[in-house]
C-alpha cells in the first residue's frame, strides 16, 4: 500500500477538490516510481541524513550530561555516536565534533577523579 501526500497550499492548478484527477494522486495498489539512484530495498537518502543528524545531537547531549553523571558509560557512548554521525556525513559536523570532544572530556574527568580521589564520583564537599 502506498500513501501519497499532496500539499494543497503549493498546488499551482486551481481545480476544485471534487474533480481532482492528476498524476499526483496514486492508486492504493500501484507500484512506487523507480528513481535511477535507488536500489531495491534501499532506505531513502533523507532518512539517513536525519539519522546522522540525530546521532550528532545525541552525542552532544550525552557528552554534556556525561560530564556530571555516568561519565564511564556516557563518554564512550558519545564518542561512538559522534564517530558514526561523522562517518554518515551529518549536516551538523560541528555538533558531532563537539560531542566527540565532550565524550573524550568525560573520560579525562573520569581519569582525574580516579587519580585524585580514588573514586569515580564527584566529591564537592572537599
Number of C-alpha atoms within 10 A of each C-alpha: 9 11 11 12 9 10 7 10 6 7 9 7 8 8 10 7 8 6 7 12 10 7 7 9 12 15 12 10 9 9 10 12 6 9 7 6 7 11 10 6 6 8 10 10 10 9 10 14 17 13 15 26 23 18 26 29 23 20 33 26 18 26 30 22 18 25 21 12 16 15 26 17 14 23 30 21 20 33 25 17 25 33 20 18 27 22 11 15 14 22 15 17 18 14 22 29 19 21 30 27 19 27 33 19 18 29 20 15 21 21 15 14 16 14 11 9 11 10 13 18 15 14 9 5 4 4
